[in-house]
Amino acid sequence: MSLLRSGHFGGLELENPFWPFLLGFLSTSFQVILLREFEVRFQGNELVYGLVLAFWLLGGGLGSLLAEKKFRVAISTTAFYRGLIIITGILLVLLRLARFIFGLLPAEMTGPGPLLLTSWLISFALSLPLGALFVYNVFWQRGRLIPVYQLESLGAAAGGLLIYLVLTPNLSSWQAASLIILLAGLAIILVSGFKKMAAQLLLFLMAAGLWFGDRPVEKIYWKPLQLVEVRDSPYARLQVVKTGELVSFYGNGTLAFNFPDQASAEEAIHFAFLQRPEAAKLLLVGGGLNGTLAQALQYPQVRVDYVELDPSLVKLARKVLGDRQTGLGDQRVEIHLEDGRKFLQTTRKRYDLVICNLPEPSTAQVNRFYTVEFFRQVRERLVAEGVFSFLLPSSESYLSPQRSILLASIYHSLTTVFPRVEIIPGDNNVFLASAGPLDINTDSLLEKLNRYRLKTVFFRPEFLRSRLHPLKREYLRSSLQTVDRPRLNSDRQPVSYFYQTLVWSQQFHGSVSRGLGRLQGLTRFWLFDLPLLLFLLLILFLLAFRKKSSAAYLLPIMVMGFTTIVAEVALILSFQSRLGLVYSKISLLFTIFMAGLFLGSSLARRMSPSLGLPHLVAVQSGFVILLVLSGLAPAAAPEPAFYGLLLLMGILGGFLFVVSNFIYLQNRARYGLGYSLDLFGSFLGALLASSVFIPLLGLELLFTFLLLVNSLSLGFTLFRLRLTK
């Protein structure tokens, strides 16, 4: 079985390199498209991303193992690929209409059970044949595993680049899938000729159906509500629904705002403004389109910097509502279309008031606006006695233990930055923070309300007396005090989005919800010490039976799969916290990693005649050094540093995959085992990384954990090397 270069087909030894390249191209493209559609249909957060990605990787690993044992010579290449593409189209339709299967209303919050079942079935149905295709490609290419791996990595990088440059900025998930299917179908014709045109025609019909059926099927999803507009941006699928006089704007199936929503707009603005009614400069971060801007403009002296991330949302609001109703047309308003944290990092202005009118911290992206680091940025941009305000959903009459823990985390994070913090209880808790005095005396606020003759509907004397009732304030204070040793929410340990996931899960009943609730009590022993101990026991077991199995040489591949996926997620979250929104660049980040896999595997393949355990030791040592750098860099790294770390990680991962398989395949010709172990390790990492490890351990401890795991794996390889001498 030759793994060496022969100079044929660019030195890749394949009679036709198209098929493994197409496999990588389709894998990355369909994975990103599937994640985008899940994000829209299941109000995507880190739990959604983690489950979909984990089941995808697990299915790929199982598919490669099954294909190795059940290889069918009679299956044609074109039939397998065409079947895979048809399955993808069917799955996208089922995913969009899944709410009808579960009996849910449009945009209704989905529980853990339906999410778990749907992510498992759909991810498995697509990734299982993709994993099998990797092994089939190796068989079709007469056992040349390494060139197949190289070309798959190259195809994955090409798919990621196409999605980043063309598809995500301009198309919906269905339109992107349509274009991918069309390109794949044309490429199959060019390679295999005009055979079985009926099957080929089915591909083109599916591509046309997804393209032209996107909006009509979206309208079916929203029935019985009236969908009046739908638009895709790099950040979300935006939907506008009209019910009588009420216009509702949704982003990825989650309510962004209603218009008119006088109560929310008045609440967001006037509690903060009545602290400093003479304020001349206001920074409003998000949430200004529901009438909040118009409420702020009742103060004649104020000028507003309004920061909104998604330009498409502003354009859509202007089209549907008009500038006059939203306040966007007022000359005192300056609109900044960028990430709120990035704006705070770059502006030199100082403000009397900073109001964040953003959703609750249900994702790591939104959670960035509730961390200690963000609160410090806000204080630096405030004048000496300026006021910072934001809202969080709550309840006047009952706070669950999970909600209390979430509020306590954010409250104590805020008090580390601002010497004075007050919370006004209600269905939305209003947080007020300042270095100067804060006034929440009912009579004083009523006097200011009358003095400035504000035109309000809900913000009236009886409303204020109810919200500021001493018993309500005392109940909220005592609920927060019951939380023992609340954790601070920070960029390096974003624990509040984990707490928000627990709040969400407690709205549903079942074993999944109970399981998520138990995660809250996990200590360092369960997340750090015990996994390290179990891994050490595994290494000792393999050393004890070292002469009985050569599969132990594949252990570094599994460790590499786990390490790369966890480190990727950690670096991406660090990238996001440091440099702003990452989701528009996530395809580029993965593309850089996949390009690294290709470069690393190409380098190792050139050295294949002399590859051995010393090279495995060298590349594992490289991983240890890279993890040290990765743990240090996110604190203040410039943008190119993140690209460089991901590229190096990919190069080391590709090199390690080739070395381990080269050593193992000299003893046994099992082409799918190494690939499946890589995916199984990645499955475990994807399942645990963003949903548990990062929020509960924090990035520093997480990189320490990865460093120790890779050091133990390196020690195992060094011991094996010593025995061979």
C-alpha positions in Angstrom: 0.0 0.0 0.0 1.8 3.1 -1.2 1.4 6.4 0.5 4.2 8.1 -1.4 4.0 10.7 -4.2 4.4 9.4 -7.7 4.1 12.7 -9.6 0.7 11.7 -11.0 -2.1 14.2 -10.7 -0.1 16.8 -9.0 1.7 14.3 -6.8 -1.5 13.0 -5.2 -1.5 9.6 -6.9 -5.2 9.6 -7.6 -6.7 8.6 -10.9 -9.4 11.3 -10.3 -8.9 13.7 -7.4 -12.3 15.2 -7.9 -14.3 12.9 -5.7 -12.5 13.3 -2.3 -12.3 17.1 -3.1 -16.1 17.2 -3.6 -16.5 15.3 -0.4 -14.7 18.0 1.6 -16.5 20.7 -0.3 -20.0 19.3 0.4 -19.2 18.4 4.0 -18.2 22.0 5.0 -20.9 23.6 2.9 -23.7 21.5 4.1 -22.5 21.7 7.7 -22.6 25.5 7.7 -25.9 25.6 5.9 -27.4 23.2 8.4 -26.1 25.2 11.4 -27.6 28.4 9.9 -31.0 26.7 9.4 -30.9 25.3 12.9 -30.1 28.7 14.2 -33.2 30.2 12.6 -35.6 27.4 13.6 -34.4 26.7 17.1 -33.4 30.2 18.3 -29.8 29.2 18.1 -27.5 29.5 21.1 -24.4 27.6 22.2 -26.4 24.5 23.2 -27.9 24.3 19.7 -24.6 24.8 18.0 -22.9 22.2 20.3 -25.6 19.6 19.8 -25.7 19.9 16.0 -22.0 19.9 15.6 -21.5 17.0 18.2 -24.0 14.8 16.5 -22.6 15.6 13.1 -19.1 14.5 14.2 -20.4 11.4 15.9 -22.4 10.4 12.8 -19.3 10.9 10.6 -17.2 8.7 12.9 -19.8 5.9 13.0 -20.3 6.2 9.2 -16.6 5.7 8.6 -16.5 2.6 10.9 -19.6 1.0 9.3 -18.3 1.7 5.8 -15.0 0.0 6.6 -16.9 -3.2 7.6 -19.6 -3.1 4.9 -17.9 -1.8 1.7 -20.1 -2.4 -1.3 -18.1 -2.7 -4.5 -21.3 -2.4 -6.6 -22.1 1.1 -5.3 -21.2 3.6 -8.0 -19.5 6.9 -7.1 -22.0 9.2 -8.8 -25.0 7.3 -7.3 -23.6 7.8 -3.8 -22.9 11.5 -4.2 -26.2 12.2 -5.9 -28.1 10.3 -3.2 -26.3 12.3 -0.5 -27.2 15.6 -2.2 -30.9 14.6 -2.5 -31.0 13.6 1.2 -29.6 17.1 2.0 -32.4 18.8 0.2 -35.1 16.7 1.9 -33.6 17.3 5.3 -33.6 21.1 4.8 -37.3 21.0 4.1 -38.0 18.7 7.1 -36.0 21.0 9.3 -37.9 24.1 8.3 -41.3 22.5 8.8 -40.3 20.6 12.0 -42.6 22.8 14.1 -45.6 21.1 12.5 -44.3 17.7 13.6 -44.0 18.9 17.2 -47.2 20.9 17.2 -45.5 24.2 17.9 -46.6 27.7 16.9 -44.5 29.9 14.7 -41.4 31.2 16.6 -42.6 29.4 19.8 -39.8 28.5 22.1 -38.6 25.0 21.5 -37.9 22.7 24.5 -34.8 20.5 25.0 -36.6 17.3 23.9 -37.5 18.4 20.3 -34.1 20.1 19.9 -32.2 17.0 21.0 -34.3 14.7 18.8 -34.2 16.9 15.7 -30.4 17.7 15.9 -29.7 14.0 16.4 -31.9 12.7 13.5 -31.0 15.4 10.9 -27.3 15.6 11.8 -26.9 11.8 11.7 -28.9 11.4 8.5 -26.4 13.6 6.7 -23.1 13.0 8.4 -23.4 9.2 8.5 -23.1 8.9 4.7 -20.5 11.7 4.6 -18.3 9.6 7.0 -18.9 6.5 5.0 -17.9 8.4 1.8 -14.5 9.1 3.3 -13.8 5.4 3.6 -15.4 4.6 0.3 -13.1 7.2 -1.4 -10.1 5.4 0.1 -11.3 2.1 -1.3 -12.1 3.6 -4.6 -8.6 5.1 -4.7 -7.0 1.7 -3.9 -6.2 2.3 -0.3 -4.4 5.7 -0.6 -5.7 7.2 2.7 -3.5 10.2 3.0 -4.1 11.7 -0.5 -7.8 11.3 0.1 -7.5 13.2 3.5 -5.5 15.9 1.8 -8.0 16.5 -0.9 -10.9 16.4 1.5 -9.2 19.1 3.5 -8.6 21.2 0.4 -12.2 20.8 -0.7 -13.4 21.8 2.8 -11.3 24.9 2.7 -12.7 25.8 -0.7 -16.3 25.3 0.5 -15.7 27.4 3.5 -14.2 30.2 1.4 -17.1 30.2 -1.0 -19.6 30.4 1.9 -17.6 33.3 3.5 -17.1 35.3 0.3 -20.4 34.7 -1.6 -23.1 32.7 0.2 -23.4 34.0 3.8 -23.3 37.8 2.9 -25.9 37.5 0.1 -28.1 34.3 0.4 -30.4 32.4 2.7 -29.6 28.9 3.8 -31.9 27.4 1.2 -30.5 29.6 -1.6 -27.0 28.7 -0.5 -27.9 25.0 -0.6 -29.4 25.5 -4.1 -26.2 27.0 -5.4 -24.1 24.3 -3.9 -26.3 21.6 -5.4 -26.2 23.2 -8.8 -22.4 23.5 -8.7 -22.0 19.9 -7.5 -24.4 18.6 -10.2 -22.6 20.4 -13.0 -19.2 19.2 -11.7 -20.5 15.6 -11.6 -21.6 15.9 -15.3 -18.2 17.2 -16.3 -16.4 14.4 -14.5 -18.7 11.4 -15.2 -20.3 12.5 -18.4 -24.0 12.6 -19.4 -25.0 9.3 -17.7 -28.3 8.7 -15.9 -29.6 12.1 -16.8 -32.9 11.4 -15.0 -31.0 11.4 -11.6 -29.1 14.4 -12.7 -32.3 16.2 -13.6 -33.6 15.5 -10.1 -30.7 17.4 -8.6 -31.3 20.4 -10.8 -35.0 20.3 -9.9 -34.2 20.2 -6.2 -31.8 23.2 -6.6 -34.6 25.1 -8.4 -37.2 24.1 -5.7 -35.0 25.3 -2.9 -34.2 28.6 -4.6 -37.8 29.5 -5.6 -39.5 27.8 -2.7 -37.6 29.6 0.0 -40.1 32.5 0.6 -43.3 30.5 -0.1 -42.3 27.8 2.4 -41.3 30.5 4.9 -44.8 31.9 4.6 -46.2 28.4 5.3 -44.0 28.2 8.4 -45.5 31.5 9.8 -49.1 30.5 9.2 -51.6 31.6 10.6 -49.6 34.8 11.1 -49.1 37.1 8.1 -45.4 37.3 7.0 -45.0 40.6 5.2 -41.2 40.7 4.7 -38.2 38.4 4.9 -34.6 39.3 4.4 -31.3 37.6 5.0 -28.1 39.3 6.3 -24.8 37.9 7.4 -26.1 38.1 11.0 -29.6 36.7 10.9 -32.7 35.8 8.9 -35.0 38.8 9.5 -38.7 38.2 9.4 -41.5 40.8 9.7 -44.9 39.7 10.8 -48.1 41.8 11.0 -51.0 41.2 13.3 -53.6 44.0 13.0 -51.8 47.2 13.9 -48.9 45.4 15.6 -45.7 44.8 13.5 -43.3 42.3 14.9 -39.6 42.0 13.8 -37.9 38.7 14.3 -34.2 37.7 14.0 -33.6 34.0 13.5 -37.1 33.2 14.8 -36.6 35.2 18.0 -38.6 38.3 18.6 -36.3 41.4 18.1 -39.0 44.0 18.9 -42.6 44.9 18.4 -43.9 48.2 17.0 -45.5 50.0 18.6 -44.2 48.9 22.0 -44.8 52.0 24.1 -44.4 50.3 27.5 -40.9 48.8 26.7 -39.7 52.0 25.1 -40.7 54.2 28.0 -39.2 51.7 30.5 -35.9 51.5 28.7 -35.4 55.3 28.5 -37.1 57.2 31.3 -35.7 55.4 34.4 -32.2 56.3 33.2 -33.1 59.8 32.0 -34.8 60.8 35.2 -31.4 60.2 36.9 -29.8 62.9 34.7 -32.7 64.7 32.9 -30.3 67.4 31.7 -28.2 64.8 29.8 -27.0 66.1 26.5 -25.2 63.0 25.1 -26.8 59.6 25.0 -25.2 56.4 23.6 -28.0 53.9 22.8 -26.7 50.4 22.0 -29.3 48.3 20.2 -33.1 48.2 20.6 -33.9 51.7 19.4 -36.4 50.8 16.6 -39.5 50.0 18.8 -40.0 53.6 19.8 -37.1 53.8 22.2 -35.3 56.4 20.1 -38.5 58.5 19.9 -38.9 58.5 23.7 -35.3 59.7 24.1 -35.9 62.5 21.7 -38.5 64.0 24.0 -35.6 65.5 25.9 -34.9 68.5 23.6 -31.3 69.0 24.5 -30.1 65.4 23.9 -28.1 64.2 21.0 -28.0 60.4 20.4 -25.4 58.1 19.0 -27.4 55.0 18.1 -25.4 51.8 17.5 -27.0 48.9 15.7 -25.1 45.9 14.4 -27.2 44.8 11.4 -27.6 47.4 8.6 -30.3 45.1 7.1 -32.5 45.5 10.2 -32.3 49.3 10.0 -33.2 49.3 6.3 -36.1 46.9 6.9 -37.4 49.1 9.8 -37.2 52.2 7.6 -39.0 50.4 4.8 -41.8 49.0 6.9 -42.2 51.7 9.6 -40.6 54.8 8.2 -38.1 57.2 9.7 -40.6 59.4 11.4 -42.1 56.7 13.6 -38.8 55.2 14.6 -37.0 58.5 15.2 -34.3 57.6 12.7 -34.9 60.6 10.6 -34.3 63.1 13.4 -31.2 65.3 12.9 -30.1 64.8 16.5 -29.6 61.0 15.8 -26.4 59.7 14.4 -26.5 56.0 13.4 -23.5 53.8 13.7 -23.8 50.4 12.0 -21.3 48.3 13.8 -20.8 46.1 16.9 -21.5 47.9 20.1 -18.3 46.8 21.9 -16.2 47.7 18.9 -17.7 51.2 18.8 -16.9 51.7 22.5 -13.3 50.6 21.8 -12.8 53.1 19.0 -14.8 56.2 20.0 -13.3 59.0 22.0 -16.6 60.6 23.0 -17.9 60.7 26.5 -21.6 60.4 27.4 -23.9 61.5 30.1 -26.0 58.3 29.6 -25.2 54.9 28.1 -28.3 52.6 27.6 -28.0 49.1 26.4 -31.3 47.8 25.1 -30.3 44.3 24.1 -31.8 40.8 24.5 -31.0 38.7 27.6 -27.6 36.9 27.5 -28.8 33.7 25.8 -25.7 33.4 23.5 -22.0 34.1 24.0 -22.3 36.9 21.4 -25.0 38.8 23.5 -23.4 37.8 26.8 -20.4 40.1 25.8 -22.6 43.0 26.8 -23.0 41.8 30.4 -19.4 41.1 31.3 -17.0 42.9 33.7 -14.9 43.9 30.7 -17.8 45.6 28.9 -18.9 47.4 32.1 -15.4 48.8 32.3 -15.5 50.0 28.7 -18.8 51.7 29.5 -17.5 53.5 32.6 -14.5 54.8 30.6 -16.9 56.4 28.1 -19.1 58.0 30.8 -18.6 61.5 32.2 -17.7 61.6 35.9 -21.3 61.1 37.2 -22.8 59.5 34.0 -25.3 56.7 34.3 -25.4 53.3 32.7 -28.6 51.4 32.3 -29.9 48.1 30.9 -32.8 45.7 31.3 -33.1 42.0 32.0 -36.3 39.9 32.0 -37.6 38.9 35.4 -40.7 38.7 37.4 -42.2 40.9 40.1 -43.8 38.1 42.1 -41.4 35.1 41.8 -37.8 34.5 41.0 -36.7 30.9 40.3 -33.4 29.8 41.8 -31.9 29.7 38.2 -33.1 33.3 37.5 -31.8 34.5 40.9 -28.3 33.0 40.1 -28.3 34.7 36.7 -29.3 38.1 38.1 -26.8 37.8 41.0 -24.0 37.0 38.5 -24.6 40.1 36.5 -25.4 42.3 39.5 -22.1 41.4 41.3 -20.2 41.8 38.0 -21.6 45.3 37.7 -20.7 46.2 41.3 -17.0 45.4 40.7 -17.0 48.4 38.2 -19.5 50.9 39.5 -19.6 52.0 43.1 -23.4 52.6 43.0 -25.8 50.1 41.6 -29.6 50.0 41.9 -32.2 47.5 40.5 -35.8 48.5 39.8 -37.9 45.3 40.0 -40.6 44.3 37.5 -41.2 42.0 34.6 -38.0 43.7 33.3 -35.5 44.5 36.0 -33.9 47.9 35.3 -30.3 48.1 36.3 -28.8 51.5 37.0 -25.1 52.0 37.6 -23.0 55.2 38.2 -20.1 56.6 40.0 -22.4 59.4 41.1 -25.7 59.5 43.0 -28.7 57.4 42.0 -32.2 58.5 42.8 -34.9 55.9 43.1 -37.2 57.8 45.5 -40.7 57.7 44.2 -41.6 61.3 45.1 -38.5 62.6 43.6 -38.9 60.8 40.3 -42.6 61.9 40.1 -41.5 65.5 40.6 -39.1 65.2 37.7 -41.7 63.5 35.6 -44.1 66.4 36.1 -41.4 69.0 35.6 -40.4 67.8 32.1 -43.9 67.2 30.9 -43.1 63.9 29.2 -45.7 62.5 26.9 -46.0 59.0 28.2 -48.7 56.4 28.2 -47.5 53.8 30.8 -44.8 55.8 32.7 -47.2 57.4 35.1 -47.4 58.0 38.9 -49.3 54.8 39.6 -46.7 52.8 37.5 -43.8 54.3 39.4 -45.4 53.7 42.8 -46.0 50.0 41.8 -42.5 49.4 40.4 -40.7 51.1 43.4 -42.8 49.5 46.1 -40.6 48.7 49.1 -41.8 45.1 49.4 -40.9 44.4 45.7 -37.5 45.9 46.2 -36.9 43.9 49.4 -38.0 40.7 47.7 -35.5 41.2 44.8 -32.7 42.1 47.2 -33.3 39.0 49.4 -33.5 36.7 46.3 -30.1 37.9 45.2 -28.7 37.5 48.7 -29.7 33.8 48.8 -27.2 33.1 46.0 -24.1 31.7 47.7 -20.8 33.0 46.2 -22.1 34.2 42.8 -19.7 33.9 39.9 -18.6 37.0 38.0 -19.5 37.1 34.3 -16.4 37.9 32.3 -15.0 37.5 28.7 -12.7 34.8 29.9 -15.4 33.0 31.9 -18.8 33.8 30.3 -20.9 32.0 32.9 -24.1 34.0 32.5 -25.0 32.6 29.1 -24.8 29.2 30.8 -27.1 30.4 33.5 -29.5 31.8 30.9 -29.6 28.3 29.3 -30.6 26.9 32.6 -33.4 29.5 32.9 -34.6 28.5 29.5 -34.5 24.7 30.2 -36.5 25.1 33.5 -39.5 26.2 31.4 -39.8 22.6 30.2 -40.2 19.3 31.9 -38.3 16.1 31.2 -35.0 14.3 31.7 -33.1 16.7 29.4 -34.1 19.7 31.5 -33.3 17.9 34.7 -29.9 16.9 33.3 -29.1 20.5 32.3 -30.1 21.6 35.8 -27.6 19.2 37.4 -24.8 20.8 35.4 -25.1 23.9 37.5 -23.6 22.1 40.5 -20.6 20.7 38.7 -17.4 21.7 40.5 -13.8 21.7 39.2 -13.4 18.1 40.4 -16.0 16.8 37.9 -14.9 19.1 35.0 -11.1 19.1 35.4 -9.7 16.7 37.9 -11.8 13.6 37.2 -11.4 13.7 33.4 -7.7 14.1 33.7 -7.6 11.1 36.1 -9.6 8.9 33.7 -7.4 9.9 30.8 -4.3 9.0 32.8 -5.9 5.6 33.6 -6.5 5.0 29.9 -2.9 5.7 29.1 -1.7 3.3 31.8 -4.0 0.7 30.4 -2.7 1.1 26.9 0.9 1.0 28.2 0.1 -2.3 30.1 -1.1 -3.9 26.9 1.3 -2.1 24.5 2.4 -5.2 22.7 -1.1 -6.5 21.9 -2.4 -3.6 19.7 -1.0 -1.1 17.3 -4.2 0.9 17.6 -2.6 2.7 20.5 -0.6 4.7 17.9 -4.0 6.3 17.0 -4.6 7.7 20.5 -2.9 11.1 19.6 -5.4 11.4 16.7 -8.3 11.2 19.2 -6.6 13.7 21.5 -5.9 16.0 18.5 -9.6 15.9 17.4 -10.7 16.8 21.0 -8.1 19.5 21.4 -8.6 21.2 18.0 -12.4 21.5 18.3 -12.2 22.8 21.9 -9.4 25.2 21.2 -11.1 26.4 18.0 -14.3 27.3 19.9 -12.2 28.9 22.7 -10.2 31.0 20.2 -13.3 32.0 18.3 -15.0 33.2 21.5 -11.9 35.1 22.4 -11.8 36.6 18.9 -15.4 37.7 19.4 -14.8 39.3 22.8 -11.7 41.1 21.7 -12.6 42.2 18.1 -16.4 42.2 17.9 -18.9 40.0 16.1 -17.5 36.7 14.8 -20.4 35.0 13.1 -19.9 36.8 9.8 -16.3 35.5 9.8 -16.8 32.1 11.3 -16.6 30.4 7.8 -13.3 32.2 7.2 -11.9 31.0 10.5 -12.9 27.4 9.8 -11.5 27.8 6.3 -8.1 28.8 7.6 -8.1 25.8 9.9 -9.0 23.4 7.0 -6.3 25.0 4.8 -3.9 24.3 7.7 -4.9 20.6 7.7 -4.1 20.4 3.9 -0.7 22.1 4.4 0.2 19.9 7.4 -0.8 16.7 5.7 1.0 17.7 2.5 4.2 18.4 4.5 4.0 15.0 6.3 3.3 13.2 3.1 6.5 14.5 1.5 8.4 13.1 4.5 6.4 9.8 4.4 9.4 7.4 3.7 11.0 8.4 7.0 8.0 9.1 9.2 8.0 7.4 12.6 7.6 7.9 16.3 10.1 10.7 16.5 8.0 12.8 14.2 4.9 12.0 16.3 6.8 13.2 19.4 7.8 16.4 17.5 4.3 17.3 16.4 2.8 16.5 19.8 5.4 18.8 21.3 4.3 21.4 18.8 0.7 21.1 20.1 1.9 21.6 23.7 3.8 24.8 22.7 0.8 26.1 20.6 -1.6 25.6 23.5 0.6 27.7 25.7 0.6 30.4 23.1 -3.2 30.1 22.6 -3.8 30.4 26.3 -1.8 33.6 26.5 -2.7 35.3 23.2 -6.5 36.1 23.5 -5.9 38.6 26.3 -4.6 41.3 23.9 -3.9 39.7 20.6 -4.4 41.6 17.3 -6.7 40.0 14.7 -3.9 38.3 12.6 -2.8 36.4 15.7 -6.1 34.5 15.8 -5.8 33.6 12.1 -2.2 32.5 12.7 -3.0 30.3 15.7 -5.9 28.5 13.8 -3.6 28.0 10.8 -0.8 26.5 12.9 -3.3 24.3 14.7 -4.6 23.0 11.4 -1.0 22.4 10.1 -0.1 20.4 13.3 -3.4 18.5 13.1 -2.9 17.5 9.5 0.7 16.5 10.1 -0.3 14.4 13.2 -3.1 12.6 11.3 -0.7 11.5 8.6 2.0 10.4 11.0 -0.3 8.4 13.3 -2.0 6.7 10.3 1.3 6.0 8.6 2.6 4.2 11.6 -0.6 2.3 12.2 -1.3 1.3 8.6 2.1 -0.4 8.4 0.6 -3.0 10.7 -3.1 -3.1 9.8 -5.1 -1.8 6.7 -8.1 -0.3 8.6 -8.7 2.9 6.7 -11.6 4.2 8.7 -10.4 3.8 12.3 -8.0 6.8 12.5 -10.6 9.0 10.8 -13.4 7.9 13.1 -11.2 8.4 16.2 -10.5 11.9 15.1 -14.2 12.6 14.7 -15.1 10.9 18.0 -12.6 13.1 19.8 -14.1 16.1 18.1 -17.6 14.9 19.0 -16.7 14.9 22.7 -15.1 18.3 22.4 -18.0 19.9 20.5 -20.5 18.5 23.0 -18.7 19.9 26.1 -16.7 23.0 24.9 -19.1 26.0 24.5 -22.0 24.6 26.6 -20.1 23.5 29.7 -16.3 23.8 29.7 -15.9 27.4 28.7 -18.6 29.0 30.9 -17.9 26.9 34.0 -14.1 26.4 33.7 -13.1 29.6 32.0 -10.6 30.0 29.2 -7.5 30.0 31.4 -8.4 26.7 33.2 -9.6 25.2 29.9 -6.3 25.8 28.1 -4.5 24.4 31.2 -6.7 21.3 30.8 -5.9 20.9 27.1 -2.2 21.4 27.9 -2.2 18.6 30.5 -4.1 16.2 28.3 -1.7 16.8 25.4 1.3 16.5 27.7 0.0 13.2 29.0 -0.4 12.0 25.4 3.1 13.2 24.6 4.5 11.3 27.6 2.7 8.2 26.3 4.3 8.5 22.9 7.8 9.2 24.4 7.4 6.0 26.5 6.5 4.0 23.3 9.5 5.5 21.5 11.8 4.6 24.3 10.6 0.9 24.2 11.3 0.7 20.5 15.0 1.6 20.9 
